[in-house]
């Protein structure tokens, strides 16, 4: 109901404004003309009512007096209507003077007829109105006209009637009041006009669209600044004629979001701030930053919407360019991370191709690897292809775009490709629908590693940055291939070297067994059993490898023991035992200078130490003895006691295990003994 009343009021107001419109050449003239039109409307209405009244009395009451007034009524009405027409045509000053003079003359005539001072009130109208529809100084002139008319009417009629000087004073007092009021109004109008001029100059100079809209349901646009034509291509009249035009111009991807933001703005009265894309008249897409507020009156009632829309397309393009550079840097960083963290070329190629397609906004990409032996480029990896035939692709060096790019070492490209081109040059790609193709060589340290190919199904213009980024990606791929090749070569070398080391160690242990035939096979047996126990208690990796090496070399120090002592058939003398017990020190002196074997010294140097501290060469006790040596001590005694020697028969397994159990806490670490016995029991159970 309230909205309907508002619409009706707005409609009547629009009609009244149109009715009172004056075609004066200036805004000031139009303002004065509208004021005069309002007064004339009142007088025309009164004249019409008086005319009807007199006509009624003449017809139904046969009043002779009313019949005499009718010509005057009709003439006054006609004159007022004529003045109205003159005023509407823009002759505001002329119409104003006629109207005011009619007031002065009419008041004087009426006073002349009946000498009623109330008739002199007709002179007040010209005095007051003159300063508003003409200039303030005219109030004094029409005050003089009124005094003159009053005086002529007075002295031409009945000079005996007292002349009222008070009337003259009242006229000039009114002229002063009117002058001052009009002068103040004139100053206010001039200030308002200057403010409006400054505001319009400001609004029309800033590079933005200023708009005002009503708070009705349609949010009718009431004003839009002239920049709308320069920015969007629509004139002010065209833009204001269609209240939904701004909505029709919104980009489809932003439409629902902006409408939702607008609805929240209307409902909450919070400031509207949004960025969106819009179409221009010629179909271009612009980015806008739009801000608006709802203006309320003193009572808090919404009056209108004021807003400003700025073209931020250049800023958005700069932001997009910066974001594109950042994204590309992030892609290069991701590729670098992949190169550093893995040596799996398939994983690196997957990351490179994913980043290439995403950042270059292409449809497909592939990597061809150079095979020096066949001088061909062979399939390495691909993404974005519809068919699987790309995996069979091979290109000879120097042939086709990819082959020439690899041979010449520069990026080559070709556009507007057709299906027929691919049928004759690359049949595997004929059904892919590609129209554009780029080939970037993969070069590292001056050597060709392959080619990075990118494909598009629709041709797009690419700037220098795009090409440079493609070249950077190709460089990263080349580095990855080169690093992986170097790593694989180094890994093979390390593997070969490690195998050589291990073979050498096994050769040394075999040589020791050959020298001391009584212990033939002993080294291999104790090594396997020691590794098994070490694994059972959680040892792994490099630590386990050093245990193996130490076990293989546990008697390497015996190389420093003379044959007459080492190979002696009978018991050793005290002096001979002193020499024999030096073999752990000989092992230390032999192996320590070799960095590769330094961490394997625990067993060769300490496997003759005992838990109670009675061992040699240093008399270590308890946990001072390295764990690897404590494990090996149990295994070494077990294998030695169960093996046959020339001077004795080997013990049974059970006898040996009982002996080891008895030596727990004196010779051996009790926990190692317990673990060893459990393992041997489990081994027997599995064999049974």
C-alpha positions in Angstrom: 0.0 0.0 0.0 2.8 2.4 1.0 4.7 1.6 -2.2 1.5 2.2 -4.3 1.0 5.6 -2.7 4.7 6.5 -3.3 4.2 5.6 -7.0 1.1 7.7 -7.3 2.8 10.6 -5.6 5.8 10.3 -7.8 3.5 10.2 -10.9 1.6 13.3 -9.9 4.8 15.1 -9.0 6.2 14.3 -12.4 3.0 15.6 -14.1 3.1 18.8 -12.1 6.7 19.4 -12.9 5.9 18.8 -16.6 2.9 21.2 -16.4 4.9 24.0 -14.8 7.9 23.5 -17.1 9.0 26.7 -18.7 11.1 27.0 -21.9 13.3 29.8 -20.6 16.8 29.8 -22.1 18.5 29.7 -18.7 18.0 27.7 -15.5 17.4 30.9 -13.6 14.7 31.9 -16.0 13.1 28.5 -15.7 13.1 28.8 -11.9 11.5 32.3 -12.0 9.1 31.2 -14.7 7.9 28.2 -12.6 7.3 30.5 -9.7 5.2 32.9 -11.9 3.3 29.9 -13.3 2.3 28.8 -9.8 0.9 32.3 -9.0 -0.8 32.5 -12.4 -2.3 29.1 -11.8 -3.9 30.3 -8.5 -5.2 33.5 -10.2 -6.5 31.6 -13.2 -8.3 29.2 -10.9 -9.8 32.2 -8.9 -10.8 34.0 -12.1 -12.4 30.9 -13.5 -14.4 30.4 -10.3 -15.6 34.0 -10.2 -16.6 33.8 -13.8 -18.6 30.7 -13.2 -20.2 32.3 -10.1 -21.3 35.4 -12.0 -22.5 33.3 -15.0 -24.6 31.2 -12.6 -26.1 34.3 -10.9 -26.9 35.9 -14.3 -28.6 32.7 -15.6 -30.6 31.7 -12.6 -30.9 34.9 -10.7 -31.1 37.3 -13.7 -28.6 39.6 -12.0 -27.9 42.7 -14.1 -24.8 43.4 -12.0 -23.4 40.0 -12.6 -24.1 40.4 -16.3 -22.0 43.6 -16.3 -19.1 41.8 -14.6 -19.1 38.9 -17.1 -17.1 40.8 -19.8 -14.5 41.8 -17.2 -14.3 38.2 -15.9 -13.9 36.8 -19.3 -11.3 39.4 -20.3 -9.3 38.8 -17.1 -9.4 35.1 -17.6 -8.2 35.5 -21.2 -5.5 37.9 -20.3 -4.2 35.6 -17.5 -4.3 32.6 -19.9 -2.4 34.6 -22.5 0.2 35.5 -19.9 0.5 31.8 -19.0 1.2 30.9 -22.6 3.8 33.7 -22.9 5.4 32.5 -19.7 5.5 28.8 -21.0 7.2 30.0 -24.2 10.1 31.4 -22.2 9.1 35.1 -22.2 9.2 35.0 -18.4 10.1 38.6 -17.8 7.6 40.0 -20.3 4.8 37.8 -18.8 5.9 38.8 -15.3 5.7 42.6 -16.0 2.2 42.2 -17.6 1.0 40.2 -14.6 2.4 42.7 -12.1 1.1 45.7 -13.9 -2.3 44.1 -14.1 -2.2 43.7 -10.3 -1.3 47.4 -9.8 -3.9 48.7 -12.3 -6.5 46.3 -11.1 -6.0 47.3 -7.5 -6.1 51.0 -8.4 -9.4 50.6 -10.4 -11.1 48.7 -7.6 -10.0 51.3 -5.1 -11.3 54.1 -7.4 -14.7 52.5 -7.6 -15.5 52.0 -3.9 -12.6 53.6 -2.0 -12.2 50.4 0.1 -8.7 50.2 1.5 -8.9 46.4 1.2 -8.6 46.9 -2.6 -5.1 48.3 -1.9 -4.1 44.7 -1.0 -3.9 44.1 -4.7 -0.8 46.3 -4.8 1.0 44.0 -2.3 1.1 41.1 -4.8 3.2 43.0 -7.4 5.6 44.4 -4.7 6.3 40.9 -3.2 6.2 38.9 -6.4 8.4 41.3 -8.5 11.5 40.5 -6.4 11.1 36.8 -6.9 10.2 36.5 -10.5 12.3 39.5 -11.7 15.2 40.9 -9.7 15.1 42.2 -6.0 15.4 45.8 -7.1 12.1 45.6 -9.0 10.3 45.5 -5.6 11.1 49.2 -5.1 9.9 50.0 -8.6 6.6 48.2 -8.2 6.2 49.8 -4.7 6.5 53.2 -6.6 4.0 52.0 -9.2 1.6 51.0 -6.4 1.9 54.4 -4.7 1.4 56.1 -8.0 -1.7 54.0 -8.8 -3.1 54.6 -5.3 -2.5 58.4 -5.6 -4.0 58.7 -9.1 -7.1 56.7 -8.0 -7.4 58.8 -4.9 -7.1 62.2 -6.3 -9.0 61.4 -9.6 -12.0 60.3 -7.6 -12.8 61.8 -4.2 -10.0 64.1 -3.0 -12.0 64.7 0.2 -11.3 61.1 1.2 -8.3 61.1 3.5 -5.0 60.2 1.8 -3.3 57.4 3.8 0.4 57.9 4.2 0.4 54.7 6.2 -0.4 52.8 2.9 2.7 54.4 1.3 4.9 53.5 4.2 3.5 49.9 4.2 4.3 49.6 0.4 7.9 50.7 0.8 8.3 48.7 4.0 7.1 45.6 2.1 9.5 46.5 -0.7 12.4 46.6 1.7 11.4 43.3 3.2 10.9 41.8 -0.2 14.2 43.1 -1.4 16.1 41.7 1.5 14.3 38.3 1.3 14.8 38.1 -2.4 18.5 39.1 -2.1 19.1 36.4 0.4 17.3 33.9 -1.8 19.2 35.1 -4.8 22.5 34.6 -2.9 21.4 31.1 -1.8 20.4 30.2 -5.4 23.7 31.5 -6.7 25.6 29.5 -4.1 23.6 26.4 -4.9 24.2 27.0 -8.6 27.9 27.4 -8.0 28.0 24.3 -5.8 26.0 22.4 -8.4 28.4 23.6 -11.1 31.4 22.6 -9.1 29.8 19.2 -8.3 29.0 18.6 -11.9 32.4 19.6 -13.0 33.9 17.3 -10.4 31.6 14.4 -11.2 32.1 14.8 -15.0 35.9 15.0 -14.7 36.6 11.9 -12.5 37.2 8.7 -14.4 34.1 6.9 -12.9 30.4 6.6 -13.4 28.4 8.4 -10.7 24.8 7.3 -10.3 21.7 7.8 -8.2 18.8 5.4 -8.0 15.5 5.3 -6.3 14.7 2.8 -3.5 11.6 1.4 -5.3 11.4 -2.2 -6.3 12.9 -1.7 -9.7 15.7 0.5 -8.2 15.1 3.0 -11.0 18.1 5.0 -12.1 17.5 8.7 -11.5 20.9 10.0 -12.6 24.0 8.8 -14.2 27.1 10.9 -15.1 28.2 11.5 -18.7 31.1 9.1 -18.3 28.8 6.3 -18.9 28.9 7.0 -22.6 32.7 7.1 -22.7 33.1 3.9 -20.6 30.2 1.7 -21.6 29.1 3.3 -24.9 25.6 4.2 -23.8 24.3 7.7 -23.6 22.8 9.0 -20.3 19.3 8.8 -21.8 19.8 5.3 -23.0 21.2 4.1 -19.7 18.4 5.7 -17.6 15.6 4.6 -20.0 16.2 0.9 -19.1 16.4 0.3 -15.3 17.6 -3.3 -15.9 20.4 -2.4 -18.3 23.2 -2.6 -15.7 22.0 -6.1 -14.9 21.8 -7.2 -18.5 25.4 -6.1 -19.0 26.8 -8.2 -16.1 29.0 -11.1 -17.1 27.2 -14.4 -16.7 29.9 -15.8 -14.4 29.4 -12.8 -12.0 25.6 -12.3 -12.4 24.3 -14.4 -9.5 27.0 -13.3 -7.1 26.4 -9.6 -7.7 22.6 -10.0 -7.5 23.0 -11.7 -4.2 25.3 -9.0 -2.9 22.8 -6.4 -4.1 19.8 -8.0 -2.4 21.8 -8.1 0.9 22.7 -4.5 0.4 19.0 -3.5 0.0 18.0 -5.6 3.0 20.8 -4.6 5.4 21.5 -1.0 4.3 25.2 -1.8 4.8 27.6 -0.3 2.1 27.6 -2.2 -1.2 31.2 -3.0 -2.3 31.7 -5.4 -5.2 34.0 -6.1 -8.1 32.6 -7.7 -11.2 32.9 -7.9 -15.0 30.5 -6.2 -17.4 30.0 -5.9 -21.1 30.2 -2.7 -23.1 28.1 -1.7 -26.0 30.7 -3.0 -28.5 31.1 -6.3 -26.6 34.3 -5.7 -24.7 34.6 -6.9 -21.1 35.5 -4.5 -18.4 36.2 -5.0 -14.7 34.2 -2.6 -12.4 34.7 -1.7 -8.7 31.2 -0.6 -7.5 30.5 1.1 -4.2 27.1 2.4 -3.1 25.2 3.6 0.0 21.6 4.2 0.9 20.9 7.8 1.9 18.3 8.1 4.7 16.3 11.1 5.9 16.3 12.4 9.5 13.7 9.9 10.4 15.8 7.0 9.1 13.6 6.4 6.0 15.5 5.4 2.8 15.5 8.2 0.3 17.8 7.1 -2.6 20.8 5.1 -3.5 24.1 6.9 -4.4 27.0 5.1 -5.9 30.2 5.3 -7.9 31.5 2.7 -10.4 35.1 2.7 -11.5 36.7 1.0 -14.4 39.5 -1.2 -12.8 40.3 -3.2 -15.9 43.9 -2.1 -16.1 44.4 -2.9 -12.5 42.9 -6.3 -12.9 45.0 -6.9 -15.9 48.1 -5.9 -13.9 47.0 -8.2 -11.0 46.4 -11.0 -13.4 49.8 -10.5 -14.9 51.4 -10.5 -11.5 49.4 -13.5 -10.4 50.4 -15.3 -13.6 54.1 -14.6 -12.9 53.7 -15.8 -9.3 51.9 -18.9 -10.5 54.7 -19.6 -13.0 57.3 -19.1 -10.3 55.4 -21.5 -8.1 55.3 -24.0 -10.9 59.1 -23.7 -11.4 59.5 -24.1 -7.7 57.3 -27.2 -7.7 59.4 -28.7 -10.5 62.6 -27.8 -8.7 61.3 -29.5 -5.6 60.4 -32.6 -7.6 63.8 -32.7 -9.1 65.5 -32.4 -5.7 63.2 -34.9 -3.9 63.0 -37.7 -6.4 65.0 -39.4 -9.1 61.9 -41.0 -10.7 61.7 -39.3 -14.1 58.1 -40.5 -14.5 57.0 -38.5 -11.4 59.0 -35.5 -12.6 57.5 -35.6 -16.1 54.0 -35.9 -14.6 54.6 -32.7 -12.5 56.2 -30.9 -15.4 53.4 -31.7 -17.9 50.7 -30.9 -15.3 52.3 -27.5 -14.6 52.8 -26.8 -18.3 49.2 -27.4 -19.2 47.9 -25.4 -16.3 50.1 -22.4 -16.6 50.4 -22.1 -20.3 46.7 -22.9 -20.7 47.2 -25.4 -23.5 45.4 -28.6 -24.4 48.1 -31.2 -24.4 51.9 -31.6 -23.9 54.4 -34.4 -24.4 58.1 -35.0 -23.7 60.3 -36.8 -26.3 63.7 -38.2 -25.1 66.7 -38.2 -27.4 68.3 -41.6 -28.1 71.9 -40.9 -29.2 72.4 -44.4 -30.5 69.5 -44.2 -32.9 69.5 -40.4 -33.4 65.8 -40.4 -32.7 63.4 -38.7 -30.4 61.3 -41.3 -28.5 58.2 -41.0 -26.3 58.9 -40.1 -22.7 55.6 -38.9 -21.2 52.3 -37.1 -22.3 49.2 -35.6 -20.9 46.0 -34.2 -22.5 45.8 -36.5 -25.5 42.5 -38.2 -26.4 44.1 -41.3 -28.0 47.0 -43.5 -26.8 48.9 -43.5 -30.1 51.2 -40.8 -28.9 53.1 -43.5 -27.0 54.4 -44.9 -30.2 55.7 -41.6 -31.5 59.3 -41.5 -32.8 60.9 -38.6 -34.7 64.2 -38.6 -36.4 66.6 -35.8 -35.6 66.2 -33.0 -38.1 62.8 -34.2 -39.3 59.5 -32.5 -38.6 59.1 -29.5 -36.2 60.3 -31.4 -33.1 63.3 -32.9 -35.0 64.4 -29.5 -36.3 63.9 -27.9 -32.9 66.2 -30.5 -31.4 68.8 -30.1 -34.1 68.7 -26.3 -34.3 68.4 -25.8 -30.5 65.6 -23.2 -30.7 61.8 -23.1 -30.1 59.9 -23.7 -33.3 56.1 -23.4 -33.8 53.5 -23.7 -36.5 49.9 -22.4 -36.6 46.7 -23.1 -38.5 47.5 -26.8 -38.8 44.9 -29.1 -40.5 44.0 -32.7 -40.2 45.7 -33.2 -43.6 49.0 -31.8 -42.3 49.0 -34.4 -39.4 48.0 -37.2 -41.8 51.1 -36.6 -43.9 53.5 -35.6 -41.1 52.3 -37.1 -37.8 49.4 -39.6 -38.4 49.2 -40.5 -34.7 47.9 -37.0 -34.0 45.5 -36.6 -36.9 42.4 -37.2 -34.8 43.4 -34.9 -32.0 42.1 -31.7 -33.6 45.2 -29.7 -32.9 45.7 -26.4 -34.8 48.8 -25.0 -33.1 52.1 -26.7 -32.1 55.2 -25.6 -30.3 58.4 -27.6 -29.9 61.0 -26.5 -27.3 64.4 -28.3 -27.2 65.7 -29.8 -24.0 69.3 -28.8 -23.7 71.6 -29.2 -20.8 75.3 -28.4 -20.8 75.2 -27.9 -24.5 73.8 -31.4 -25.2 70.3 -32.2 -26.5 68.2 -34.3 -24.1 64.9 -34.2 -25.9 62.0 -32.0 -26.9 59.0 -30.5 -24.9 56.0 -30.3 -27.2 52.8 -28.3 -26.5 49.6 -28.4 -28.5 46.5 -26.2 -28.8 43.1 -27.0 -30.5 42.3 -23.3 -30.8 44.8 -20.7 -31.8 45.6 -18.0 -29.3 48.0 -15.1 -29.4 51.0 -15.6 -27.0 53.2 -12.8 -25.8 56.9 -13.0 -25.1 56.4 -13.9 -21.4 54.5 -17.0 -22.5 57.3 -18.2 -24.8 59.9 -17.4 -22.2 58.1 -19.5 -19.6 57.9 -22.4 -22.1 61.6 -22.1 -22.6 62.1 -22.1 -18.8 60.0 -25.2 -18.4 62.1 -26.9 -21.1 65.2 -25.9 -19.3 63.9 -27.5 -16.1 63.0 -30.7 -17.9 66.5 -30.8 -19.4 68.1 -30.3 -16.0 65.9 -33.1 -14.5 66.9 -35.5 -17.2 70.6 -34.6 -16.9 70.6 -34.9 -13.1 68.7 -38.2 -13.2 71.2 -39.6 -15.7 74.1 -38.4 -13.6 72.6 -39.8 -10.4 71.8 -43.1 -12.0 75.4 -43.3 -13.4 76.8 -42.4 -10.0 74.5 -44.9 -8.3 75.7 -47.6 -10.6 79.2 -46.6 -9.9 78.6 -46.7 -6.2 76.9 -50.1 -6.5 79.8 -51.4 -8.5 82.2 -50.0 -6.0 80.3 -51.4 -3.1 80.1 -54.8 -4.8 83.9 -54.6 -5.3 84.4 -53.8 -1.6 82.2 -56.6 -0.5 83.9 -59.0 -2.9 87.3 -57.9 -1.6 86.2 -58.4 2.0 84.9 -61.8 1.3 88.1 -62.5 -0.5 90.1 -61.5 2.6 88.0 -63.7 4.8 88.4 -66.6 2.4 92.2 -66.1 2.4 92.2 -66.2 6.2 90.3 -69.5 6.1 92.8 -70.9 3.6 95.7 -69.9 5.9 94.1 -71.4 9.0 92.6 -74.6 7.6 91.3 -75.6 11.1 88.8 -72.8 10.8 87.8 -73.3 7.1 84.2 -72.1 6.6 84.1 -70.6 10.0 84.0 -67.0 8.8 80.9 -67.5 6.6 79.0 -69.4 9.3 79.6 -66.9 12.1 78.8 -64.0 9.7 75.4 -65.4 8.8 74.5 -66.3 12.4 75.6 -62.9 13.7 73.5 -61.1 11.1 70.5 -63.2 12.1 70.7 -62.3 15.8 71.3 -58.6 15.0 68.2 -58.5 12.8 66.2 -60.2 15.6 67.0 -57.4 18.0 66.1 -54.7 15.5 69.3 -53.8 13.9 69.1 -52.7 10.2 70.6 -50.5 7.5 74.1 -49.3 7.7 74.6 -50.6 11.2 73.8 -54.1 10.1 76.1 -53.8 7.1 79.0 -52.8 9.4 78.2 -55.9 11.6 78.5 -58.1 8.5 81.8 -56.5 7.5 83.2 -56.7 11.0 82.2 -60.4 11.2 83.9 -61.2 7.9 87.1 -59.5 9.1 86.9 -60.6 12.7 90.3 -62.5 12.5 92.0 -60.1 10.0 94.5 -59.3 12.7 95.8 -62.9 12.6 97.6 -61.8 9.4 100.1 -60.2 11.8 100.7 -63.5 13.7 103.6 -65.6 12.5 102.8 -68.9 11.0 104.8 -70.9 13.6 102.4 -69.6 16.2 99.2 -69.5 14.2 99.7 -73.0 12.7 101.3 -74.6 15.8 99.8 -78.1 16.4 100.5 -78.2 20.2 99.7 -75.8 23.0 101.1 -72.3 22.9 103.6 -71.0 25.3 103.1 -68.0 27.5 105.2 -65.8 25.1 103.3 -67.2 22.1 99.9 -66.4 23.7 101.1 -62.9 24.3 101.7 -62.6 20.5 98.4 -64.3 19.6 96.5 -61.9 21.8 97.8 -59.0 19.8 95.8 -59.9 16.8 92.8 -57.6 17.8 95.3 -54.7 17.9 96.7 -55.8 14.6 93.2 -55.7 13.2 92.6 -52.2 14.6 95.9 -50.9 13.2 95.1 -52.4 9.8 91.5 -51.3 9.4 91.3 -47.9 11.1 93.2 -46.0 8.3 90.4 -47.2 5.9 87.4 -44.8 6.3 85.2 -47.2 4.6 85.8 -49.9 7.3 86.3 -47.7 10.3 82.7 -48.3 11.5 83.2 -52.0 11.2 86.0 -52.2 13.8 83.8 -53.2 16.8 84.0 -56.9 16.1 87.6 -57.3 15.0 88.9 -55.2 17.9 86.6 -56.2 20.7 85.2 -59.7 20.1 87.6 -61.3 22.7 86.5 -58.9 25.5 84.5 -60.6 28.3 81.5 -59.5 30.3 83.3 -59.7 33.6 86.3 -57.6 32.3 88.8 -60.5 32.0 89.1 -60.4 28.3 91.6 -58.7 26.0 93.0 -56.5 24.5 91.6 -53.7 26.7 89.8 -55.5 29.5 86.4 -53.9 28.8 83.5 -54.8 31.1 79.8 -55.1 30.7 78.2 -52.5 28.3 81.6 -50.9 27.7 81.9 -53.7 25.2 80.3 -52.7 21.9 77.0 -54.5 21.2 78.2 -56.0 17.9 81.2 -57.5 19.7 79.0 -59.0 22.5 76.7 -60.6 19.9 79.7 -62.0 17.9 81.4 -63.4 21.0 78.5 -65.8 21.6 78.3 -66.8 18.0 82.1 -67.3 17.7 82.4 -69.6 20.7 79.3 -71.6 19.5 80.8 -72.2 16.1 84.3 -72.9 17.5 83.1 -75.5 20.1 80.8 -77.3 17.7 83.5 -77.6 15.0 86.0 -80.5 14.8 89.6 -79.6 15.3 92.7 -81.9 14.7 93.4 -82.0 18.4 89.7 -82.6 19.6 86.3 -83.6 18.5 83.6 -81.0 18.2 81.0 -80.7 21.0 77.4 -81.5 20.6 75.0 -78.7 20.1 73.4 -79.2 23.5 76.8 -79.3 25.3 77.7 -76.1 23.6 74.4 -74.4 24.5 74.8 -75.5 28.2 78.3 -74.1 28.3 77.2 -70.8 26.9 74.3 -70.6 29.4 76.8 -71.3 32.2 79.1 -68.5 30.9 76.3 -65.9 30.9 77.2 -63.0 33.2 80.9 -63.9 33.2 82.0 -64.3 29.6 78.9 -63.3 27.8 76.2 -60.6 28.0 73.2 -62.4 29.7 70.6 -60.7 27.5 72.5 -61.7 24.3 72.7 -65.3 25.6 69.0 -65.4 26.3 68.2 -64.1 22.8 70.7 -66.6 21.3 69.2 -69.6 23.1 65.6 -68.5 22.1 66.7 -68.3 18.5 68.4 -71.6 18.5 65.4 -73.3 20.2 63.1 -71.7 17.5 65.4 -72.9 14.8 65.3 -76.5 16.2 61.5 -76.4 16.4 61.2 -75.2 12.8 63.5 -77.9 11.6 61.5 -80.6 13.4 
